[in-house]
Amino acid sequence: MTTYKKIYRETFDHGPGGWIGWEGQHTPGSGARLLELNQGVVVSRSPWWVDYNHAPPGGGHLHLLFILHTVRGFGNSHGVDEAGGPNGYIEGGFPTNMTNAKFIVRIKGEVKLRGSQFCLHIQGNLSRDPAKPNFINQVLVGQPLWITPEWSEQTIHLVPDQSQWVNLGSRFDRTDFYGNAPIADLLRDVNVDIILLFFPVDARPLHPVEGDLQKLRADLDYEVDRSFLPEGQIMLDEVRIEFPHSA
């Protein structure tokens, strides 16, 4: 039987605990943003930025709702420290090895999914050369979280089973930054962040566009038809990560 030796817990009773939202890259005010905090609950509301970094031929577009960095180093270059405040995960010395960890959330909300799923995403830089990063991004599509109007506690397991994960890869012009690796390798060192997000999102143009759509950035090079995107709000009351004894 698996035993758990260390448990990360964030209740948001004393602030966001390092959790942030995100605004669009390459746009005014881009970077980390402060999540709405209401009586020990963090809230994320639409409209959400369309993350195009993993657009086809990568895994697809994303909405990033709740983000927690797992190591120091991002700091305020993107406003992370200012928006998230003290990061309980980093300050608590929790491991980046998340193999077979349990991820537990207490959530509720009202959302029109429009073909998307609310999932856990993990990211790590597996390169040993800082000049040549190799950021690996995978989404746990095999265990989506369910959004209901009433509070529910849900548990997912970070298993090294590639059939449950989608490796997002990269859009055509970011292959020098975003790469591919097996989920087992990534789970052993999630040294960038964990994210609760919507995937995939249908970032189709509102108006006809000229040229190759895969070479254009959604919501930046063309206006997105938001009637095809998730819409609503999600409230996050508690997050726990239980690490197995071998982690």
ChimeraX attribute file (.defattr): number of C-alpha atoms within 10 A of each C-alpha:
attribute: neighborCount
match mode: 1-to-1
recipient: residues
	/A:1	3
	/A:2	10
	/A:3	10
	/A:4	15
	/A:5	11
	/A:6	14
	/A:7	15
	/A:8	16
	/A:9	17
	/A:10	21
	/A:11	18
	/A:12	20
	/A:13	15
	/A:14	11
	/A:15	21
	/A:16	24
	/A:17	20
	/A:18	24
	/A:19	29
	/A:20	28
	/A:21	24
	/A:22	24
	/A:23	18
	/A:24	18
	/A:25	17
	/A:26	9
	/A:27	10
	/A:28	8
	/A:29	13
	/A:30	13
	/A:31	19
	/A:32	23
	/A:33	18
	/A:34	20
	/A:35	22
	/A:36	15
	/A:37	18
	/A:38	13
	/A:39	10
	/A:40	16
	/A:41	19
	/A:42	24
	/A:43	20
	/A:44	21
	/A:45	16
	/A:46	14
	/A:47	13
	/A:48	21
	/A:49	17
	/A:50	24
	/A:51	21
	/A:52	23
	/A:53	24
	/A:54	22
	/A:55	26
	/A:56	17
	/A:57	13
	/A:58	20
	/A:59	20
	/A:60	21
	/A:61	22
	/A:62	23
	/A:63	24
	/A:64	23
	/A:65	24
	/A:66	20
	/A:67	22
	/A:68	23
	/A:69	24
	/A:70	25
	/A:71	19
	/A:72	12
	/A:73	10
	/A:74	13
	/A:75	12
	/A:76	12
	/A:77	10
	/A:78	16
	/A:79	19
	/A:80	26
	/A:81	19
	/A:82	15
	/A:83	21
	/A:84	22
	/A:85	16
	/A:86	17
	/A:87	21
	/A:88	18
	/A:89	21
	/A:90	17
	/A:91	12
	/A:92	11
	/A:93	11
	/A:94	17
	/A:95	18
	/A:96	21
	/A:97	18
	/A:98	26
	/A:99	22
	/A:100	22
	/A:101	22
	/A:102	18
	/A:103	19
	/A:104	17
	/A:105	20
	/A:106	17
	/A:107	24
	/A:108	20
	/A:109	18
	/A:110	15
	/A:111	17
	/A:112	14
	/A:113	18
	/A:114	14
	/A:115	13
	/A:116	19
	/A:117	19
	/A:118	25
	/A:119	20
	/A:120	23
	/A:121	23
	/A:122	25
	/A:123	21
	/A:124	24
	/A:125	22
	/A:126	21
	/A:127	13
	/A:128	9
	/A:129	9
	/A:130	9
	/A:131	7
	/A:132	11
	/A:133	16
	/A:134	20
	/A:135	22
	/A:136	26
	/A:137	28
	/A:138	24
	/A:139	27
	/A:140	25
	/A:141	18
	/A:142	14
	/A:143	17
	/A:144	18
	/A:145	19
	/A:146	14
	/A:147	20
	/A:148	13
	/A:149	12
	/A:150	9
	/A:151	14
	/A:152	13
	/A:153	14
	/A:154	14
	/A:155	16
	/A:156	19
	/A:157	16
	/A:158	21
	/A:159	18
	/A:160	18
	/A:161	13
	/A:162	14
	/A:163	11
	/A:164	15
	/A:165	21
	/A:166	17
	/A:167	20
	/A:168	23
	/A:169	25
	/A:170	25
	/A:171	22
	/A:172	16
	/A:173	12
	/A:174	13
	/A:175	16
	/A:176	12
	/A:177	15
	/A:178	21
	/A:179	20
	/A:180	17
	/A:181	15
	/A:182	14
	/A:183	25
	/A:184	16
	/A:185	15
	/A:186	25
	/A:187	22
	/A:188	18
	/A:189	19
	/A:190	24
	/A:191	21
	/A:192	21
	/A:193	17
	/A:194	20
	/A:195	21
	/A:196	19
	/A:197	19
	/A:198	25
	/A:199	25
	/A:200	23
	/A:201	21
	/A:202	20
	/A:203	24
	/A:204	18
	/A:205	17
	/A:206	14
	/A:207	10
	/A:208	9
	/A:209	12
	/A:210	8
	/A:211	8
	/A:212	7
	/A:213	15
	/A:214	15
	/A:215	14
	/A:216	17
	/A:217	18
	/A:218	22
	/A:219	20
	/A:220	14
	/A:221	12
	/A:222	18
	/A:223	16
	/A:224	19
	/A:225	15
	/A:226	16
	/A:227	13
	/A:228	18
	/A:229	24
	/A:230	24
	/A:231	17
	/A:232	14
	/A:233	17
	/A:234	22
	/A:235	21
	/A:236	20
	/A:237	23
	/A:238	18
	/A:239	18
	/A:240	16
	/A:241	22
	/A:242	20
	/A:243	24
	/A:244	18
	/A:245	12
	/A:246	13
	/A:247	16
